[in-house]
Amino acid sequence: MAFPSRDYKLIYPSVTQAHAITGYVEDGFIFWNEMSKDHGGIFKAMEDGANHQAVVAVGVEVIEDVEIDWIGRHVYFTDAG
């Protein structure tokens, strides 16, 4: 994964309202917050869209930011709900 880049690609086709996108370069994961009514939560997938999975899918309302602790390998987020 190289930043900045002018290359764009679709990571996962069912994402409609992705916010707070971040990446963990060492493992090749992309993390994002989906804010749609039917599919809300924090999700991750490989850079190519493989291994899509929910990280946090219940108990969150309005996630404003998602960050990765690269040393401790933890995901942190803020929920304004």
C-alpha positions as CSV (number, residue, x, y, z in Angstrom):
1,M,0.0,0.0,0.0
2,A,1.5,3.3,-1.1
3,F,0.3,6.7,0.0
4,P,-0.4,9.1,-1.6
5,S,-1.6,7.4,-4.7
6,R,-3.8,8.2,-7.6
7,D,-4.8,4.6,-7.9
8,Y,-8.3,3.9,-6.7
9,K,-10.1,0.5,-6.4
10,L,-13.2,-0.9,-4.8
11,I,-12.3,-2.8,-1.7
12,Y,-15.6,-4.3,-0.8
13,P,-18.8,-4.0,-3.0
14,S,-21.5,-3.6,-0.3
15,V,-19.9,-0.6,1.4
16,T,-22.2,2.4,0.9
17,Q,-21.2,4.9,3.6
18,A,-17.6,4.3,4.6
19,H,-16.0,6.8,7.1
20,A,-12.9,6.9,9.2
21,I,-10.8,4.7,6.9
22,T,-7.3,3.6,8.0
23,G,-4.9,0.9,7.2
24,Y,-2.5,-1.5,9.0
25,V,0.3,-1.8,6.4
26,E,2.2,-4.6,8.0
27,D,-0.7,-7.0,7.8
28,G,-2.3,-5.5,4.7
29,F,-5.6,-4.7,6.3
30,I,-7.9,-1.8,5.7
31,F,-10.3,-0.7,8.5
32,W,-13.4,1.4,8.1
33,N,-16.6,2.5,9.7
34,E,-19.8,1.7,7.8
35,M,-22.6,4.1,8.8
36,S,-25.6,2.6,6.9
37,K,-28.7,1.6,8.9
38,D,-28.6,-2.1,7.9
39,H,-24.8,-2.6,8.0
40,G,-23.3,-0.3,10.7
41,G,-20.1,-1.0,12.6
42,I,-16.3,-1.2,12.2
43,F,-15.1,-3.6,9.5
44,K,-11.8,-4.8,8.0
45,A,-10.6,-6.5,4.9
46,M,-7.4,-7.2,3.1
47,E,-6.3,-4.6,0.6
48,D,-7.8,-6.8,-2.2
49,G,-11.1,-7.1,-0.4
50,A,-10.5,-10.7,0.8
51,N,-11.2,-11.7,4.4
52,H,-14.0,-9.2,5.0
53,Q,-15.2,-9.3,8.6
54,A,-16.8,-7.2,11.3
55,V,-14.6,-6.0,14.1
56,V,-17.4,-4.2,16.1
57,A,-21.0,-4.7,14.8
58,V,-23.1,-4.2,18.0
59,G,-23.2,-1.5,20.6
60,V,-22.0,1.4,18.4
61,E,-24.0,4.3,17.2
62,V,-22.1,7.2,15.5
63,I,-18.4,6.3,15.1
64,E,-16.4,9.3,14.2
65,D,-12.9,8.0,13.9
66,V,-11.0,4.7,13.8
67,E,-7.2,4.5,14.5
68,I,-4.7,1.7,14.7
69,D,-2.1,1.3,17.4
70,W,0.7,-0.1,15.2
71,I,2.9,-1.1,18.2
72,G,0.2,-2.7,20.4
73,R,-1.9,-3.9,17.4
74,H,-5.1,-2.5,18.9
75,V,-8.0,-0.8,17.1
76,Y,-9.4,2.4,18.8
77,F,-12.5,4.3,17.9
78,T,-14.6,7.2,19.1
79,D,-18.4,6.8,19.3
80,A,-20.4,10.0,19.6
81,G,-23.7,8.2,20.1
